[in-house]
Structure formats: C-alpha cells, structure tokens
C-alpha cells in the first residue's frame, strides 16, 4: 500500500485501507464483517437486527476468524437491547461503535474509558457539530444519495461543509463504489469512505439471490428514490410494488397495510391482536396517518427481513443508495477492495505527478 492511502482513519481503526463497510440491517453479519476485515477494510456488525441472544456469538465469531477485535458494532439507543450492545462493545474492546440516534455523554464517556471509538453517522452539518460536541472521535457524513434513512444534502456539498466545521477525521459516504470515488474523497480532505450498498452487492453478502437480482436489475438512479411513506422520514430505496401500494393508499389504507404487515409477522414483532385493535381505536380518535407511521416504524425490521432474509423483494423494503444503478456484478469483498485500492492509488499518483510536473515546468514566455 502506498503512503497515499494511509490516513487518520487507517491509523485510528487499524485497518490497511480507508474503506469502511457500514452496518446494514440483516446484511452486515459476522461473515460479511470477516470478509471485509480480511480484505483490509473495516466492518461494522448490524447490532440493530441481530437477535439479542445471538449478538455475543456473532462478535466472538468475528474475533475468532480475524484474530482480534478490530471491527465495530452499530446500534441505536432506542432498540430494546441497547444496553447489551454497549456492554458487549466494552467487554470485547471492539475498536469502534457507530450509531445514528446516538448515546448520551455518559455512555460515550464509558466507551472512551474503554478505548472504544465513537463514530456517528450524520446527514446534516448541525448534526455533525452536535456529535462532536458530545464526544465523537470520527464522523461519517452520508449524503442524500445514500441509502436507507438519509438527508437531503448531496455528498459533494455536505463533505466540505463538515470538513470546515469540525476537527475530527471525517468519513465520506453516499455514492461511493469505486477507487476513483475513494481518490476523490481523499483529495477533498476526507479520511476515508464508507459504503453500504456496494458491500451489500457482493458475493459475501448474505442477501438472498432473488433480492440481489433486483438490486442488479436497477440501472436508472431515478428508480432508487426517496419516500416518506414508511415512517414519515426520508427513506431512499428501490422502487417496488410494496412502496407503490403504500404511497397510493390514503391514511386509513396505510394503517390497514401497517396492521396487516404486523399481523402477518406478529411472531417477530410481538404485536398481539388486542394491541392492534387498540391501535385502531386510537386511530379512529386521532390521526390515522400518524398512527400508521408509528406502526410502520415499529415494523421496519420485519419489512427489511421480508426482502433481505426471506428473499421476497416485492413484499418488503429495499434500502439502497443511488450508486446501485452503477453496479453490474457481484464481486467478493477481497476483489472489490483490491480493485478499488489499485484504482485509487493510480488516480492519486497521477494527480501528484501532474502537481510535480506543474512545479517543474519552465515558466511560460510572455
């Protein structure tokens, strides 16, 4: 590896290359993190969708396969086993944790005392500044072209804004899948890049083939669009019949779809018939649109599971960055990272060569 790819990210996280695999629900399991780590990147386990009873086993599996705790755990403070995630990250001295809706200062202080780095993901300048104020060690910024819950500011605008505003290393996410993209992020001042969709679309991904085929089939970035229909927040995902049906329904229709999905998979959600009837009664008294969003938000892991685990891409949601439209094959994590590194080094070396040539060129004659 050339010195051009040695950055504050590789120094802080102890990985060979400044490439981070993000924690995608039902996708970022132990096997994907192992493949990423062995290839020289840094991987995060998706703690939000790994059952509590299996989480410690997944952490141990990565440690056994890679020889250490040089990987991360993603979690959200609103999940039921958030305390378990915090305790396990500290117990096994994982290199880092990542999160969106983050922990408080006291929890961050616990991580710092244990040497666990805190790397929140943000989609707006003000959120980056707040995260640093709370104690973030690094920041991942995700531009609006990124998948899942995402902001509305493109990476090319958000990255320089945050670089100017914070003093911690910044990781760029949203639209990256190639070595050229890595080189451009480093040239702009980022310490590295984070990718979700590109790692989802690898041969090491646990995503069922039927769902992967749907991702590969998309070749128009406009078909990977933002919707508010799931829970009222910005979600970028691949257009499919489920989302179209949800968007086409009125408030009561959305509530019916939400309750139907909860009932269909009540084993996973724990939502009883009595509870659903209670929600319906509340909807009749209040705002059925708002209630449907609440139920859908609670159902999100199940909706993801339907597509990402059960292999039914038309019956769940398909979170994706727009970059999926530029990906045409499933490479292994090793092949992907090797090719990206080679391309990034070539691009950066060419840039440096042009700079040297400009400095040594004879002055122009007026």
C-alpha positions, 0 to 999 in steps of 0.5 A: 500500500502506498503512503497515499492511502494511509490516513487518520482513519487507517491509523485510528481503526487499524485497518490497511485501507480507508474503506469502511463497510457500514452496518446494514440491517440483516446484511452486515453479519459476522461473515460479511464483517470477516470478509471485509476485515480480511480484505483490509477494510473495516466492518461494522456488525448490524447490532440493530437486527441481530437477535439479542441472544445471538449478538455475543456469538456473532462478535466472538465469531468475528474475533475468532476468524480475524484474530482480534477485535478490530471491527465495530458494532452499530446500534441505536439507543432506542432498540430494546437491547441497547444496553447489551450492545454497549456492554458487549462493545466494552467487554470485547474492546471492539475498536469502534461503535457507530450509531445514528440516534446516538448515546448520551455523554455518559455512555460515550464517556464509558466507551472512551474509558474503554478505548472504544471509538465513537463514530456517528453517522450524520446527514446534516452539518448541525448534526455533525457539530452536535456529535462532536460536541458530545464526544465523537472521535470520527464522523461519517457524513452520508449524503442524500444519495445514500441509502436507507434513512438519509438527508437531503444534502448531496455528498459533494456539498455536505463533505466540505461543509463538515470538513470546515466545521469540525476537527475530527477525521471525517468519513465520506459516504453516499455514492461511493463504489469505486477507487476513483470515488475513494481518490476523490474523497481523499483529495477533498480532505476526507479520511476515508469512505464508507459504503453500504450498498456496494458491500451489500452487492457482493458475493459475501453478502448474505442477501438472498439471490432473488433480492440481489437480482433486483438490486442488479436489475436497477440501472436508472438512479431515478428508480432508487428514490426517496419516500416518506411513506414508511415512517414519515422520514426520508427513506431512499430505496428501490422502487417496488410494488410494496412502496407503490401500494403504500404511497397510493393508499390514503391514511386509513389504507396505510394503517390497514397495510401497517396492521396487516404487515404486523399481523402477518409477522406478529411472531417477530414483532410481538404485536398481539391482536388486542394491541392492534385493535387498540391501535385502531381505536386510537386511530379512529380518535386521532390521526390515522396517518400518524398512527400508521407511521408509528406502526410502520416504524415499529415494523421496519425490521420485519419489512427489511427481513421480508426482502433481505432474509426471506428473499421476497423483494416485492413484499418488503423494503429495499434500502439502497443508495443511488450508486446501485444503478452503477453496479453490474456484478457481484464481486467478493469483498477481497476483489472489490477492495483490491480493485478499488485500492489499485484504482485509487492509488493510480488516480492519486499518483497521477494527480501528484505527478501532474502537481510535480510536473506543474512545479517543474515546468519552465515558466511560460514566455510572455 
